[in-house]
Every structure is written in C-alpha cells, then in structure tokens.
Amino acid sequence: MEGRPFDVPRYLSVLPLFNDLSPDELKQVAAGCTLRRLARGDMVFHNGDPCNEFHVVVTGQVKLFVLSPSGQEKVVELIAPGQSFAEAIMFTDRPYILSAQSLTDTLLLVVSKRAVLAEIERDHRFALRMLAGLARRMHGLVHDVEAYSLHSGLQRVIGYLLRDQAIEDCEAGEARTVSLPVSKATIASRLSLTPEYFSRVLHELESNGLIEIDRRDIRILDAKRLSQYQDAPTG
C-alpha cells in the first residue's frame, strides 16, 4: 500500500459486510470512512470515550480489553486484519465500554456511523448483514465463556494451539508450526490464564514431546496426539 493511494471502495468490496454493495454504494460508504495509522502501543480508544464509528483492521492487530479496579488487564478479544469491532456499541449512543490498543503498527479503516445509517436507509438488507456479523461475534463470545467455564486451563491452551487445525485431516506424526501473533502474556489474558500458567503448560507439552518452542513459534509435532492430551492431568 506504500507509495499509492489506498483504494477504500475496493477494500470495502472484499469485506463480508459490504461485498453486496454496488460500486456507487461503495463510493458513498467510502466517503464516510477515514484511514488511521497507529504505532505499536497507540490507543484506538479508551473506555468512556464517545463512540460515533466502528473500525476495521486493514493491517496489524488490535486488542480489546478492560481494566479491573486494581488495574489488572483482561484481554477480551484480539482483532486481526479483515475483522471489525465496535459496531454494536456504535448503535447504542453510549460511550465505549472497553478500551482498544494496537499491538503492532496498524492501519485502521474507520467507518462513520453516519455512513452506516445512510446505507441502512437506502437498503434494509444492509442492516441484516450487520445483524448477522454481530450475531457471529456474540456466538464467538458465548463460545469463549463456555470454554472458560467448562474447560481446564490445559484444554484452553491446547484448543488455542489447534484452533486452525482440522485434526481429522492431519496425518499421524505430521508437524505444523503455529506462530503466536502477540506476546504470550496477551494470549494468556485472552484465555483467562496467568502468564506463568500459560508458560508452564507450554513447557509441559514440550517435555512430553508434543510441541517444540522457539520463542513465538510453536511447532506441533503431532496434532492428533496433542488433541488427545486434553484430558490428561497437568500435574
């Protein structure tokens, strides 16, 4: 993208929320969008800030988090390229109820509430697509709550490592590498674990010959064996 203008209508056209819009409609929505570049550690917004737009990560990564009264951080969600956030709160006319921070150098597409409401007014099917996107996010959050309530810490770590693996398609003994996109402490918070426990589980899996650790690269030596280890005691 460096060296040439960013084509906002074209980018919108590949997002599930906007890919049914005509070229003219895409241009109209794009007119209500702005690009925002963030350095690692920059805040997108703080809890309590007014919310008049939602955001799409173009490149980079953003964490959504809340702070306890004691100042302890809990990561609620990690937002990857192509994913959006803050749509739901935008419609409530209330301020943000959590904070968002860039984890890497990040390019955000900021979509104004005015542009969204104008598109809903033109085509009510757009509202249905927004509702479908919000429902998918809600389903994911409910799945997370269920996992945290019913699964042990060990199971959560293994589930995270295998989240993109189709176990039935893995051949016995086949090795695959998972690169952790953010720090181990951030992932631990996302899984509702302490960083110390997260590291302890990783080292336990490594000592049992299931993975190999090279900084943020986790080499899964046998996905099927790893998945079967989920019910084993952590010792």
C-alpha positions, 0 to 999 in steps of 0.5 A: 500500500506504500507509495499509492493511494489506498483504494477504500471502495475496493477494500470495502468490496472484499469485506463480508459486510459490504461485498453486496454493495454496488460500486456507487454504494461503495463510493458513498460508504467510502466517503464516510470512512477515514484511514488511521495509522497507529504505532505499536502501543497507540490507543484506538480508544479508551473506555468512556470515550464517545463512540460515533464509528466502528473500525476495521483492521486493514493491517496489524492487530488490535486488542480489546480489553478492560481494566479491573479496579486494581488495574489488572488487564483482561484481554477480551478479544484480539482483532486481526486484519479483515475483522471489525469491532465496535459496531454494536456499541456504535448503535447504542449512543453510549460511550465505549465500554472497553478500551482498544490498543494496537499491538503492532503498527496498524492501519485502521479503516474507520467507518462513520456511523453516519455512513452506516445509517445512510446505507441502512436507509437506502437498503434494509438488507444492509442492516441484516448483514450487520445483524448477522456479523454481530450475531457471529461475534456474540456466538464467538463470545458465548463460545469463549465463556463456555470454554472458560467455564467448562474447560481446564486451563490445559484444554484452553491452551491446547484448543488455542494451539489447534484452533486452525487445525482440522485434526481429522485431516492431519496425518499421524506424526505430521508437524505444523508450526503455529506462530503466536501473533502477540506476546504470550502474556496477551494470549494468556489474558485472552484465555483467562490464564496467568502468564506463568500458567500459560508458560508452564503448560507450554513447557509441559507439552514440550517435555512430553514431546508434543510441541517444540518452542522457539520463542513465538513459534510453536511447532506441533509435532503431532496434532492428533496426539496433542488433541488427545492430551486434553484430558490428561492431568497437568500435574 
